[in-house]
Amino acid sequence: MVFDYEITKKGASDIREIQLWVTVDNGMTWQEAATVKPGQPLRANLGKDGTYGARVLIISGSGVFSVAPKRGDKPDVTVVVDTVRPEGRLSGVRPDTAPQLFWSGEWFGGQ
């Protein structure tokens, strides 16, 4: 999955890297999922199906970084990964109108 990001402010030392942090429990725990250089796509393999929260951490050339996510922080975005192909089957048939009979293209139905 590719996450879009935008650097809105930077200092004289420029930007060293961008990190993607994810949570599977709405911010109770956080884990680093990807690290890229500025301008590179921020890609992460989230693994299995589920609901993921995400936050970006930007680190300057001098090592100063935006606020890292901590326990209880809410994610900036939420992503639902669902790769399960839905399945179903007919479980029965029930009429929803009066019975109808077609014969030779003409209708002979009830009211």
Beta strands, then each sheet from edge to edge (+ up, - down):
strand 1: 2-3
strand 2: 15-23
strand 3: 31-36
strand 4: 42-43
strand 5: 50-60
strand 6: 77-81
strand 7: 102-103
strand 8: 106-107
sheet 1: 1+ 4-
sheet 2: 3+ 2- 5+ 6-
sheet 3: 7+ 8-
end
